Amino acid sequence: MSGGFENFGVRSDLADDMLLECGICWTRYDPAEGDGVAQIPPGTPFAALPDDWHCPNCDAPKAKFMVVEP
């Protein structure tokens, strides 16, 4: 039986300007602002963040972030 969680994780088809929000502490990642804590420059889309990037507030992994609907 195939399956498991190997296909779960961060979507790579997100628009470059998409806002995402941590599902644990509700901290938002805005690509226009980047992440000063992790020295991510403004203009960096969520999909381009390093694999080991995490929420600057609660340390949650990228997979815990959800798209913020407009």
N, C-alpha and C positions, 0 to 999 in steps of 0.2 A: 504494500500500500504506500503510495507516495503522498506527500503532504508535509506537514510540519510548518514551521515558521520561517523557513529560509527565504521565502519571497516577501515577507513583511519588512517594513522599514520605511525609509524616507522616499517619497515619490520623486522622480526625476523630471516629471512633466509639469512642474509648477511654473507659472509665469514669473519672470524675473523680479517683478515688483510686488509679488504676493506677500501680504502680511501673514505671519504665523504666530500662534500663541501657545505657550506652554500649558499642557493639560494638567499640570501639577500645581503651579503657582500663578498662572495667568500672565506671566511676563511675555511681552510681545517682542518678536524679532521683526524689525522694519529694515528691509534692504537699503532704503535711502539713508538710514542712520548707521548701519553696520553694528558692530559690538566693540565698544571701547575697552571693555574688560579683557577680551580675548585678542585685542588688536586687529579686529576684522574691519577693513576700511569701508566707508560709505560706498554704496553702489554694489555691494556683494550680494547676489541672490542667495536665498536659503539653500538651494540645491548645490551651490558652489562652496558651501561651508566645509571645512575639513571633517572627515569622518569622526574624529574624536572631539568635535565641538560639542558643548553642552550648555544648558541654560545658565546664564550668568548669575541668576538669583538662587536657584535651588539645585543645580547640578544635574538636572534631568537630561537624558540623551536626546538627540535630534528626533528620534522616533516618537517621542511624547508630544511633539508640536503638531498643532492642528491649524488648518487654514481658517483665517478670519473672514467670514462672509461679508461682502460689501453692504 
